[in-house]
Amino acid sequence: MRPRHAGTMPTTLDQIEEIDQIVEKTTEWPDETVTLLIDRLSRARQPEEDEELSEEWKATLNRRYEEIKSGKVKTIPREEVTAEIRKILGR
């Protein structure tokens, strides 16, 4: 049974099927496009006043971006992360 958050409506079978279709479709997309989708969904669900990032958070994002861009930090491919999560969860 899936946990429900307070104040949320239960997910219908139709919604689950739609989610499955979206997941199937997005597996063909480049990572950057999936990231954009996730960002847009997150932003659509948050109040507008949360849109503005603090200067500290902007600095952190810029630092992390530069670390990745310079090669100082390596990213982990989604497939490896997913496999590790499934291993931890025993799936």
A tleap script that builds the chain and sets N, CA, C and O, in Angstrom:
source leaprc.protein.ff14SB
mol = sequence {
  NMET ARG PRO ARG HIE ALA GLY THR MET PRO
  THR THR LEU ASP GLN ILE GLU GLU ILE ASP
  GLN ILE VAL GLU LYS THR THR GLU TRP PRO
  ASP GLU THR VAL THR LEU LEU ILE ASP ARG
  LEU SER ARG ALA ARG GLN PRO GLU GLU ASP
  GLU GLU LEU SER GLU GLU TRP LYS ALA THR
  LEU ASN ARG ARG TYR GLU GLU ILE LYS SER
  GLY LYS VAL LYS THR ILE PRO ARG GLU GLU
  VAL THR ALA GLU ILE ARG LYS ILE LEU GLY
  CARG
}
set mol.1.N position { 0.840 -1.185 0.000 }
set mol.1.CA position { 0.000 0.000 0.000 }
set mol.1.C position { 0.882 1.244 0.000 }
set mol.1.O position { 1.863 1.315 0.740 }
set mol.2.N position { 0.533 2.217 -0.826 }
set mol.2.CA position { 1.316 3.436 -0.940 }
set mol.2.C position { 0.946 4.408 0.170 }
set mol.2.O position { -0.231 4.540 0.508 }
set mol.3.N position { 1.944 5.098 0.747 }
set mol.3.CA position { 1.611 6.092 1.770 }
set mol.3.C position { 0.909 7.284 1.144 }
set mol.3.O position { 1.214 7.667 0.015 }
set mol.4.N position { -0.024 7.868 1.868 }
set mol.4.CA position { -0.709 9.060 1.394 }
set mol.4.C position { -0.301 10.228 2.258 }
set mol.4.O position { -0.160 10.101 3.474 }
set mol.5.N position { -0.113 11.360 1.623 }
set mol.5.CA position { 0.214 12.574 2.351 }
set mol.5.C position { -1.078 13.230 2.790 }
set mol.5.O position { -2.098 13.128 2.108 }
set mol.6.N position { -1.037 13.901 3.922 }
set mol.6.CA position { -2.222 14.589 4.421 }
set mol.6.C position { -2.717 15.584 3.390 }
set mol.6.O position { -1.934 16.339 2.814 }
set mol.7.N position { -4.023 15.580 3.161 }
set mol.7.CA position { -4.609 16.546 2.252 }
set mol.7.C position { -4.585 16.149 0.790 }
set mol.7.O position { -5.035 16.926 -0.052 }
set mol.8.N position { -4.081 14.972 0.452 }
set mol.8.CA position { -4.055 14.567 -0.944 }
set mol.8.C position { -5.190 13.610 -1.224 }
set mol.8.O position { -5.641 12.878 -0.344 }
set mol.9.N position { -5.646 13.627 -2.467 }
set mol.9.CA position { -6.700 12.716 -2.884 }
set mol.9.C position { -6.074 11.376 -3.253 }
set mol.9.O position { -4.937 11.339 -3.721 }
set mol.10.N position { -6.793 10.283 -3.053 }
set mol.10.CA position { -6.257 8.988 -3.460 }
set mol.10.C position { -6.062 8.948 -4.979 }
set mol.10.O position { -6.814 9.574 -5.726 }
set mol.11.N position { -5.069 8.222 -5.415 }
set mol.11.CA position { -4.787 8.089 -6.842 }
set mol.11.C position { -5.726 7.054 -7.437 }
set mol.11.O position { -5.892 5.966 -6.887 }
set mol.12.N position { -6.345 7.401 -8.574 }
set mol.12.CA position { -7.255 6.477 -9.235 }
set mol.12.C position { -6.470 5.561 -10.172 }
set mol.12.O position { -5.318 5.842 -10.503 }
set mol.13.N position { -7.092 4.480 -10.592 }
set mol.13.CA position { -6.456 3.574 -11.540 }
set mol.13.C position { -6.156 4.277 -12.855 }
set mol.13.O position { -5.124 4.023 -13.476 }
set mol.14.N position { -7.055 5.161 -13.283 }
set mol.14.CA position { -6.816 5.918 -14.516 }
set mol.14.C position { -5.566 6.794 -14.379 }
set mol.14.O position { -4.767 6.895 -15.311 }
set mol.15.N position { -5.404 7.425 -13.215 }
set mol.15.CA position { -4.232 8.266 -12.994 }
set mol.15.C position { -2.956 7.431 -12.998 }
set mol.15.O position { -1.935 7.852 -13.542 }
set mol.16.N position { -3.015 6.264 -12.399 }
set mol.16.CA position { -1.847 5.378 -12.382 }
set mol.16.C position { -1.485 4.966 -13.800 }
set mol.16.O position { -0.307 4.941 -14.156 }
set mol.17.N position { -2.488 4.643 -14.612 }
set mol.17.CA position { -2.237 4.286 -16.013 }
set mol.17.C position { -1.621 5.453 -16.767 }
set mol.17.O position { -0.704 5.261 -17.566 }
set mol.18.N position { -2.115 6.655 -16.524 }
set mol.18.CA position { -1.553 7.838 -17.181 }
set mol.18.C position { -0.107 8.060 -16.745 }
set mol.18.O position { 0.751 8.389 -17.564 }
set mol.19.N position { 0.154 7.882 -15.471 }
set mol.19.CA position { 1.525 8.019 -14.965 }
set mol.19.C position { 2.428 6.996 -15.635 }
set mol.19.O position { 3.534 7.328 -16.061 }
set mol.20.N position { 1.972 5.770 -15.729 }
set mol.20.CA position { 2.756 4.723 -16.388 }
set mol.20.C position { 3.049 5.084 -17.846 }
set mol.20.O position { 4.151 4.850 -18.342 }
set mol.21.N position { 2.049 5.659 -18.527 }
set mol.21.CA position { 2.248 6.070 -19.923 }
set mol.21.C position { 3.287 7.188 -20.023 }
set mol.21.O position { 4.126 7.188 -20.924 }
set mol.22.N position { 3.222 8.133 -19.093 }
set mol.22.CA position { 4.192 9.228 -19.089 }
set mol.22.C position { 5.590 8.678 -18.837 }
set mol.22.O position { 6.540 9.063 -19.518 }
set mol.23.N position { 5.721 7.788 -17.873 }
set mol.23.CA position { 7.026 7.202 -17.560 }
set mol.23.C position { 7.567 6.461 -18.778 }
set mol.23.O position { 8.737 6.607 -19.131 }
set mol.24.N position { 6.719 5.671 -19.415 }
set mol.24.CA position { 7.141 4.922 -20.603 }
set mol.24.C position { 7.614 5.871 -21.703 }
set mol.24.O position { 8.655 5.646 -22.321 }
set mol.25.N position { 6.858 6.912 -21.937 }
set mol.25.CA position { 7.208 7.892 -22.976 }
set mol.25.C position { 8.527 8.593 -22.649 }
set mol.25.O position { 9.364 8.779 -23.533 }
set mol.26.N position { 8.716 8.978 -21.406 }
set mol.26.CA position { 9.903 9.755 -21.046 }
set mol.26.C position { 11.177 8.923 -20.985 }
set mol.26.O position { 12.271 9.485 -20.937 }
set mol.27.N position { 11.063 7.605 -20.987 }
set mol.27.CA position { 12.285 6.792 -20.994 }
set mol.27.C position { 13.061 6.971 -22.288 }
set mol.27.O position { 14.251 6.660 -22.350 }
set mol.28.N position { 12.395 7.470 -23.319 }
set mol.28.CA position { 13.036 7.707 -24.613 }
set mol.28.C position { 13.651 9.106 -24.699 }
set mol.28.O position { 14.393 9.399 -25.636 }
set mol.29.N position { 13.351 9.954 -23.742 }
set mol.29.CA position { 13.804 11.339 -23.768 }
set mol.29.C position { 15.226 11.471 -23.241 }
set mol.29.O position { 15.664 10.657 -22.427 }
set mol.30.N position { 15.945 12.485 -23.695 }
set mol.30.CA position { 17.267 12.776 -23.116 }
set mol.30.C position { 17.113 13.204 -21.649 }
set mol.30.O position { 16.075 13.740 -21.261 }
set mol.31.N position { 18.133 12.968 -20.853 }
set mol.31.CA position { 18.087 13.325 -19.429 }
set mol.31.C position { 17.731 14.790 -19.209 }
set mol.31.O position { 16.990 15.118 -18.282 }
set mol.32.N position { 18.256 15.672 -20.057 }
set mol.32.CA position { 18.003 17.101 -19.889 }
set mol.32.C position { 16.516 17.421 -20.037 }
set mol.32.O position { 15.996 18.291 -19.339 }
set mol.33.N position { 15.837 16.727 -20.935 }
set mol.33.CA position { 14.417 16.959 -21.146 }
set mol.33.C position { 13.604 16.444 -19.960 }
set mol.33.O position { 12.641 17.084 -19.538 }
set mol.34.N position { 13.989 15.302 -19.432 }
set mol.34.CA position { 13.309 14.755 -18.250 }
set mol.34.C position { 13.506 15.701 -17.072 }
set mol.34.O position { 12.572 15.954 -16.312 }
set mol.35.N position { 14.714 16.220 -16.922 }
set mol.35.CA position { 14.989 17.165 -15.844 }
set mol.35.C position { 14.115 18.406 -15.981 }
set mol.35.O position { 13.591 18.910 -14.988 }
set mol.36.N position { 13.957 18.897 -17.199 }
set mol.36.CA position { 13.101 20.058 -17.444 }
set mol.36.C position { 11.650 19.747 -17.067 }
set mol.36.O position { 10.982 20.579 -16.453 }
set mol.37.N position { 11.164 18.575 -17.423 }
set mol.37.CA position { 9.802 18.178 -17.070 }
set mol.37.C position { 9.619 18.144 -15.553 }
set mol.37.O position { 8.641 18.674 -15.026 }
set mol.38.N position { 10.555 17.524 -14.866 }
set mol.38.CA position { 10.475 17.426 -13.404 }
set mol.38.C position { 10.485 18.821 -12.788 }
set mol.38.O position { 9.720 19.104 -11.867 }
set mol.39.N position { 11.348 19.685 -13.295 }
set mol.39.CA position { 11.414 21.056 -12.782 }
set mol.39.C position { 10.092 21.784 -12.998 }
set mol.39.O position { 9.598 22.460 -12.096 }
set mol.40.N position { 9.526 21.648 -14.179 }
set mol.40.CA position { 8.263 22.335 -14.474 }
set mol.40.C position { 7.122 21.795 -13.621 }
set mol.40.O position { 6.277 22.565 -13.165 }
set mol.41.N position { 7.087 20.477 -13.399 }
set mol.41.CA position { 6.063 19.905 -12.531 }
set mol.41.C position { 6.220 20.423 -11.100 }
set mol.41.O position { 5.238 20.779 -10.449 }
set mol.42.N position { 7.457 20.460 -10.622 }
set mol.42.CA position { 7.713 20.953 -9.265 }
set mol.42.C position { 7.294 22.405 -9.114 }
set mol.42.O position { 6.657 22.780 -8.130 }
set mol.43.N position { 7.654 23.216 -10.094 }
set mol.43.CA position { 7.307 24.640 -10.034 }
set mol.43.C position { 5.791 24.852 -10.108 }
set mol.43.O position { 5.256 25.755 -9.465 }
set mol.44.N position { 5.114 24.030 -10.881 }
set mol.44.CA position { 3.662 24.170 -11.028 }
set mol.44.C position { 2.939 23.840 -9.727 }
set mol.44.O position { 1.819 24.297 -9.496 }
set mol.45.N position { 3.586 23.043 -8.880 }
set mol.45.CA position { 2.965 22.603 -7.628 }
set mol.45.C position { 3.313 23.500 -6.438 }
set mol.45.O position { 2.769 23.315 -5.349 }
set mol.46.N position { 4.203 24.458 -6.630 }
set mol.46.CA position { 4.648 25.315 -5.535 }
set mol.46.C position { 4.044 26.710 -5.669 }
set mol.46.O position { 3.815 27.191 -6.779 }
set mol.47.N position { 3.792 27.343 -4.553 }
set mol.47.CA position { 3.303 28.729 -4.611 }
set mol.47.C position { 4.345 29.637 -5.266 }
set mol.47.O position { 5.545 29.375 -5.191 }
set mol.48.N position { 3.877 30.697 -5.902 }
set mol.48.CA position { 4.766 31.610 -6.616 }
set mol.48.C position { 5.816 32.246 -5.726 }
set mol.48.O position { 6.925 32.512 -6.189 }
set mol.49.N position { 5.503 32.497 -4.466 }
set mol.49.CA position { 6.475 33.163 -3.615 }
set mol.49.C position { 7.730 32.311 -3.381 }
set mol.49.O position { 8.767 32.839 -2.980 }
set mol.50.N position { 7.644 31.006 -3.628 }
set mol.50.CA position { 8.808 30.133 -3.488 }
set mol.50.C position { 9.714 30.179 -4.710 }
set mol.50.O position { 10.781 29.564 -4.711 }
set mol.51.N position { 9.303 30.906 -5.758 }
set mol.51.CA position { 10.069 30.969 -6.997 }
set mol.51.C position { 11.433 31.611 -6.804 }
set mol.51.O position { 12.404 31.190 -7.432 }
set mol.52.N position { 11.525 32.616 -5.951 }
set mol.52.CA position { 12.776 33.349 -5.781 }
set mol.52.C position { 13.730 32.565 -4.885 }
set mol.52.O position { 13.407 32.221 -3.748 }
set mol.53.N position { 14.911 32.296 -5.430 }
set mol.53.CA position { 15.929 31.576 -4.671 }
set mol.53.C position { 16.730 32.550 -3.817 }
set mol.53.O position { 16.977 33.689 -4.212 }
set mol.54.N position { 17.126 32.084 -2.653 }
set mol.54.CA position { 17.976 32.923 -1.811 }
set mol.54.C position { 19.350 33.054 -2.469 }
set mol.54.O position { 19.741 32.218 -3.283 }
set mol.55.N position { 20.060 34.092 -2.113 }
set mol.55.CA position { 21.405 34.308 -2.656 }
set mol.55.C position { 22.329 33.156 -2.277 }
set mol.55.O position { 23.183 32.754 -3.067 }
set mol.56.N position { 22.160 32.628 -1.070 }
set mol.56.CA position { 22.986 31.505 -0.623 }
set mol.56.C position { 22.743 30.265 -1.492 }
set mol.56.O position { 23.685 29.573 -1.879 }
set mol.57.N position { 21.474 29.996 -1.789 }
set mol.57.CA position { 21.140 28.828 -2.614 }
set mol.57.C position { 21.638 29.025 -4.045 }
set mol.57.O position { 22.125 28.078 -4.664 }
set mol.58.N position { 21.521 30.246 -4.578 }
set mol.58.CA position { 22.040 30.534 -5.915 }
set mol.58.C position { 23.550 30.280 -5.972 }
set mol.58.O position { 24.059 29.713 -6.939 }
set mol.59.N position { 24.253 30.708 -4.925 }
set mol.59.CA position { 25.703 30.504 -4.876 }
set mol.59.C position { 26.030 29.017 -4.849 }
set mol.59.O position { 26.970 28.578 -5.512 }
set mol.60.N position { 25.265 28.238 -4.092 }
set mol.60.CA position { 25.475 26.794 -4.022 }
set mol.60.C position { 25.232 26.155 -5.382 }
set mol.60.O position { 26.023 25.322 -5.825 }
set mol.61.N position { 24.149 26.533 -6.049 }
set mol.61.CA position { 23.849 25.987 -7.370 }
set mol.61.C position { 24.945 26.328 -8.374 }
set mol.61.O position { 25.371 25.473 -9.149 }
set mol.62.N position { 25.394 27.564 -8.357 }
set mol.62.CA position { 26.464 27.976 -9.270 }
set mol.62.C position { 27.757 27.209 -8.997 }
set mol.62.O position { 28.438 26.780 -9.928 }
set mol.63.N position { 28.093 27.039 -7.711 }
set mol.63.CA position { 29.303 26.293 -7.351 }
set mol.63.C position { 29.206 24.846 -7.839 }
set mol.63.O position { 30.155 24.319 -8.419 }
set mol.64.N position { 28.061 24.209 -7.602 }
set mol.64.CA position { 27.892 22.817 -8.033 }
set mol.64.C position { 27.955 22.691 -9.552 }
set mol.64.O position { 28.561 21.759 -10.080 }
set mol.65.N position { 27.329 23.627 -10.244 }
set mol.65.CA position { 27.362 23.618 -11.709 }
set mol.65.C position { 28.805 23.714 -12.201 }
set mol.65.O position { 29.209 22.958 -13.086 }
set mol.66.N position { 29.571 24.620 -11.645 }
set mol.66.CA position { 30.971 24.796 -12.059 }
set mol.66.C position { 31.800 23.557 -11.738 }
set mol.66.O position { 32.687 23.192 -12.510 }
set mol.67.N position { 31.521 22.904 -10.604 }
set mol.67.CA position { 32.251 21.677 -10.247 }
set mol.67.C position { 31.990 20.572 -11.263 }
set mol.67.O position { 32.906 19.842 -11.643 }
set mol.68.N position { 30.758 20.453 -11.694 }
set mol.68.CA position { 30.415 19.443 -12.703 }
set mol.68.C position { 31.027 19.818 -14.053 }
set mol.68.O position { 31.641 18.986 -14.720 }
set mol.69.N position { 30.854 21.064 -14.438 }
set mol.69.CA position { 31.356 21.543 -15.728 }
set mol.69.C position { 32.874 21.375 -15.839 }
set mol.69.O position { 33.380 21.021 -16.903 }
set mol.70.N position { 33.601 21.628 -14.746 }
set mol.70.CA position { 35.065 21.547 -14.769 }
set mol.70.C position { 35.581 20.108 -14.667 }
set mol.70.O position { 36.755 19.845 -14.929 }
set mol.71.N position { 34.705 19.184 -14.287 }
set mol.71.CA position { 35.128 17.794 -14.125 }
set mol.71.C position { 35.582 17.464 -12.719 }
set mol.71.O position { 35.951 16.324 -12.437 }
set mol.72.N position { 35.561 18.444 -11.835 }
set mol.72.CA position { 35.955 18.207 -10.438 }
set mol.72.C position { 35.006 17.197 -9.787 }
set mol.72.O position { 35.418 16.387 -8.956 }
set mol.73.N position { 33.742 17.259 -10.174 }
set mol.73.CA position { 32.719 16.350 -9.659 }
set mol.73.C position { 32.119 15.612 -10.844 }
set mol.73.O position { 31.822 16.224 -11.870 }
set mol.74.N position { 31.941 14.325 -10.715 }
set mol.74.CA position { 31.336 13.509 -11.769 }
set mol.74.C position { 29.886 13.199 -11.398 }
set mol.74.O position { 29.572 12.906 -10.245 }
set mol.75.N position { 29.026 13.271 -12.390 }
set mol.75.CA position { 27.633 12.892 -12.165 }
set mol.75.C position { 27.495 11.377 -12.297 }
set mol.75.O position { 28.350 10.712 -12.882 }
set mol.76.N position { 26.424 10.852 -11.753 }
set mol.76.CA position { 26.152 9.416 -11.831 }
set mol.76.C position { 24.974 9.227 -12.775 }
set mol.76.O position { 23.926 9.845 -12.586 }
set mol.77.N position { 25.132 8.376 -13.795 }
set mol.77.CA position { 24.022 8.151 -14.734 }
set mol.77.C position { 22.765 7.647 -14.025 }
set mol.77.O position { 22.835 6.876 -13.067 }
set mol.78.N position { 21.631 8.098 -14.514 }
set mol.78.CA position { 20.337 7.730 -13.933 }
set mol.78.C position { 20.187 6.222 -13.781 }
set mol.78.O position { 19.660 5.749 -12.774 }
set mol.79.N position { 20.648 5.464 -14.777 }
set mol.79.CA position { 20.495 4.010 -14.731 }
set mol.79.C position { 21.225 3.412 -13.525 }
set mol.79.O position { 20.719 2.488 -12.888 }
set mol.80.N position { 22.413 3.939 -13.211 }
set mol.80.CA position { 23.165 3.444 -12.063 }
set mol.80.C position { 22.468 3.793 -10.753 }
set mol.80.O position { 22.414 2.976 -9.834 }
set mol.81.N position { 21.934 5.011 -10.672 }
set mol.81.CA position { 21.229 5.433 -9.467 }
set mol.81.C position { 19.981 4.581 -9.259 }
set mol.81.O position { 19.710 4.121 -8.150 }
set mol.82.N position { 19.228 4.377 -10.329 }
set mol.82.CA position { 18.011 3.568 -10.245 }
set mol.82.C position { 18.334 2.139 -9.823 }
set mol.82.O position { 17.639 1.566 -8.984 }
set mol.83.N position { 19.378 1.565 -10.398 }
set mol.83.CA position { 19.777 0.198 -10.039 }
set mol.83.C position { 20.171 0.119 -8.572 }
set mol.83.O position { 19.818 -0.842 -7.889 }
set mol.84.N position { 20.889 1.106 -8.084 }
set mol.84.CA position { 21.309 1.111 -6.680 }
set mol.84.C position { 20.108 1.248 -5.744 }
set mol.84.O position { 20.044 0.583 -4.710 }
set mol.85.N position { 19.164 2.104 -6.105 }
set mol.85.CA position { 17.957 2.268 -5.291 }
set mol.85.C position { 17.173 0.958 -5.247 }
set mol.85.O position { 16.713 0.542 -4.184 }
set mol.86.N position { 17.023 0.312 -6.397 }
set mol.86.CA position { 16.291 -0.965 -6.430 }
set mol.86.C position { 17.007 -2.025 -5.607 }
set mol.86.O position { 16.367 -2.847 -4.953 }
set mol.87.N position { 18.324 -2.006 -5.640 }
set mol.87.CA position { 19.106 -2.960 -4.852 }
set mol.87.C position { 18.865 -2.725 -3.360 }
set mol.87.O position { 18.666 -3.671 -2.598 }
set mol.88.N position { 18.887 -1.465 -2.958 }
set mol.88.CA position { 18.658 -1.131 -1.547 }
set mol.88.C position { 17.258 -1.519 -1.112 }
set mol.88.O position { 17.062 -2.027 -0.008 }
set mol.89.N position { 16.276 -1.277 -1.987 }
set mol.89.CA position { 14.889 -1.594 -1.661 }
set mol.89.C position { 14.534 -3.058 -1.858 }
set mol.89.O position { 13.441 -3.496 -1.497 }
set mol.90.N position { 15.468 -3.815 -2.434 }
set mol.90.CA position { 15.234 -5.233 -2.650 }
set mol.90.C position { 14.272 -5.518 -3.785 }
set mol.90.O position { 13.517 -6.489 -3.724 }
set mol.91.N position { 14.283 -4.698 -4.811 }
set mol.91.CA position { 13.370 -4.893 -5.949 }
set mol.91.C position { 14.119 -5.306 -7.184 }
set mol.91.O position { 13.511 -5.513 -8.235 }
savepdb mol mol.pdb
quit
